[in-house]
């Protein structure tokens, strides 16, 4: 048993695994992973991958990170800094979800309605990652690779859903200080953050002085207030959609695909809640959150099995 367990300990890999994922090979896997969305979607994705639209590799002076830039009337352009790692693989899947959203929305909406809101934007990107994870787990024969894939997926849920919910909770409490006319100091903001850390993690984590000031390094709190909660709502929405896409009933799966592709084609032609409801996601109910919890539980069970098999 570990004597201490801090937040930074969660980033330690569970196994040694140093496999490289060549870009050209990953393109084939990525195209295969979207087969559940139908042949037309798969064909469009292949065209996107093989088009001269992607700046793939790292270069001196190149901007870091990854981004899918919409250009109405042409096609999206993708910025990557691909380096053959598993993180880079899932970043590619993520940005491809954005690009397919842009491509389909631009093809089916006039300019004024083609752009979509952040409230919807991270649904296709995270769903694209989920499809790719399913594909990679299905073809994995090495327990070490399975463990790495599952740890990556579990970390993604923690970072994209649970942590963002806590961030949103923190943001709300911090703004309420101002609304109620109470003093806002660094110590006050740090105390709120530490209280939330303990409320969300309990005695599963150990805390130190630096734990309470983590809020100070989150740029969204300063530049784009009330933004981060949308990561959580989008992740819950994609989890609910994936549940429908995995249905054992072929007719229900086909209907789910049609609803999802319609969501992508709709762009920003309506408010996000009605768009999601027509796709089969009602964020006014507990079901999307339950879908995340069920997914988390399933992944943890698979991880435990893979670790047992390895040992």
N, C-alpha and C positions, 0 to 999 in steps of 0.2 A: 504494500500500500504506500502511496505517496504521502509524505509528511506535509507538503504544501502543494497547492495548485492555484496558479495565478492565470489571469487572462492570457498572458503571453505563452503559457505552456500549451494552450490549445492549438498553437501553430506548429507544434513539433510533429513531423511525419511519424506515423505509426510503424512504418516499415521503410527500409532502404529500397529505393526504386528510381532508376536513372534512365528510363527508356526515353528515346527521342522519337518524335512524331513528325516525319517529313511532310511538308505542306501538301505536295501533290497526292500523297496517300490519304491524307485527312480530307481532301476535297471529295474523294470517292466515298469515304465513310459518311461525310456530312450529307451528300446527296442521297445515299442509301437510307440515312436515318429519318428523312422526312417522307419516306414511302407511305406512312399512315395518313398523310394529308392528301394523297391522290397523285395520279400521274401528271396532271397539268401543273400542279404546284412544284412537283419534283423537276419537271422539264424547265420551268422558269428559273428555279434555283440553279440548275446546271448551267443555264445560259449566263446567269449572273456570275457564277464562279469562274467561268471560262472567258468572260468578257474582260476587256482591259480596264476594269473599274476598280481594281484593288491594288493599293500600294502596300506590298506584303511585308518586306523585311526592314529590320533596323538599319539606319544609315547615320553617319555623322551629321549632327545638326538637325536631324529630323525630330519633329515633335513626338513626345512619348505618348503612351496610351493607345487607345483605339476609338474609332468613331465612324459612324455611318452618316454621311452628309447628303441630304435630299437635294435634288436638282430637278424641279418640275419640268416636264416636257422632254427630259433626256433620260436619266437614270440616276440612282444613287451612286456615290463614290465612297469607298471604304478605306479608312486609314487603319493599318495594322502595324505592329512591331513584332512580327512572328519570329519566335526563337526555338521552335521544335519542342517546347515544354507542354505539359498537360494544361497548365493555365492558359497558354496561348491557344491551344485547341478549343477550349471552351469559350474563350474570348471571341474566336472566329465564329463559333456557333451562335453566340449572343448577338454579335454585330450583323450576322446574316439574317437573324430574325428581324432586326430593325430594317434592314435593306429590303427584305421581301414585303414588309408592311408598307414601306415607302413606294416600292414598285407597283404593288397592287392598288394602293390608294390613288396614286398619280394616274394610273391607267383607267380608273373608273370614276374619278371625281374631277370637277372643274378646279382650277387653281385655288379658288377661295375656300374650298372644302377639303383639299387634299391633305393639308397639315393636320396632324393629330395631337391631342394633348398628352402631357406627361402621365396623366391618370390612366391612359390606355397604352402608352408607348412601351412600357417595360413588360407588357403581357406577352407579345410575340417573341421578344428576346429571351425571356426566361423559359417560355415554352419550347423554343428551339433548343435550348440547353437541355431541357428535360428529355426531349426526343433523342438527342444525341447520347445522353447518359444511358437511356434504355438500350440503344443500339450497341454501345460499347460494352455494357454489362452482359448483353446476350452473347457477344462474340469473345469475351474474355475467357481464357483458359488458365491463366496464371493467377493464383490467389493473391499474390502481391499486387498485381495490377488491379484486381477487384477491390482490394482494401484501399488503394490510392484513389480509385474512382469514387468509392463510397464515402471516404473521408472528405473528398472534395465536395461532393453533393451535400453532405451533412453540414459542412462549414458554410456552404452557400445559403442553406436555409437559415442557419443561425445569423449570418451576416445580413441577408437580404430581408428576412422577415422579423425574427425576434429582436435583433438589435435595432432595426429601424423603428419598430413599435416603441421600444424603450426611448430612443432618441425623440420620437414624436411626443411621448409623454413628458420628457424633460423640457422640450421646447414649449409645450403648453404651460407647464408650471412656471417656467422662467418668464414668459410673457404675462402671466397672471400677476407676478410681482409688480410689474409696471402698472397694469390696469388697476390694481388695488392701492397704488400709491406707496408701496413699501420700498425700502432702500434696496438697491441692486448692487451688491459687491461681489468680488471674486470669491470670497469665503461663502457667501450665501449661495451662489451658483454651484460651487463645488459641493456644498453640503447637500443640495438637492440631488446632484448627480450621484453621489455616494449612496444616498438613501434609496434611489432607484436601482442602482446596481445590486444592492442587498435584497431589495424587494423582488427583483427579477431572477437573481441567481441563488439567493439564500446562502446556505453554508457550503454550497458546492465549490465556491471560489474563496481564495484568500485575497485580502485587500491590503493595499499599502497607500502611502501618501500620494503617489502618482496616480492611483486609480481615480481619485476624486477630481482630478483636473483634466481628465480625458475630453470633456466637453469643449475645452479650449482649442482643440485641434480639428474640430469638425467644421469645415468651411461653410456648409449649408446653413448652419445656425446664424451666420453673419451676412451671407450674400443672398441666400434664397430661403427666407423663412417659410415654414409650413410646406416644405417640399418633401422631406424624407418619408413621411407617412405613405406616400404614393408608391414607394418601393414595396412596402408591405402589402398594400391593397393589390398591386399588380401581381405580386408573387402568389397571393391567395387566389387571384382570378385565374392565373395560368395553372395552378394546382387543380382547381375545379374543372377547368377545360381538359386537362390531361386525364382526369378521372373519367370524363365522358368519352374521350378518345380511346381509352383502354377498355371500354365496355365489352362484355362477352357477347353481346347481341350485335350482329353485323349491321342491322338496320339502324340501331342507335348510334353505332360508330359512324356510319355514313352521314346521318343527320348532324352529328357533332362536327364532322369535317366541313359540311356545307355551312353551318352556322359560323364556324371559326373563320373560314375563308371570306365569308360575307363581312365579318368584323374587319378584316384587313382591308377589304375593298371599300369599306365605308369611310375610311380616313377620319376627317373631323366633321362629317356631315350631320352629326347630332351631338347632343351632350353625352359625355362618357358613360354615365350610368345606364341610360336606355340602350346604348350600343352594346354594353356588356350583358345586359339582361337579354337582349335578342340573341346573343351568342350562347346563352345558357348559364350566365353567372349573375346571381342576385346578391350583391354585397350588403343588402339589408337583412340578410339571414346569416345564421352561423355556419352554413354549409361550406363556403370557401375556406374559412379558418379551419374547420374540421378536416378539409381536404389536405391542408398543409400538415396538420398534426398526424393524420394517417400516413401521409407520405414520409414524414420524419420517422415515425415508428417503424415503418416498413424498412427504411434504409438502415436504421440502427440494428434491427434484427438481422438483416443481410450482412452487415459489418461484423457482428458478433459471430455469425456462422463462418464467415471467411477467415476470421482470426483463429477460430477453433480448428478449421481445416488446415491452416498453415502450421499450427503448433502441434 
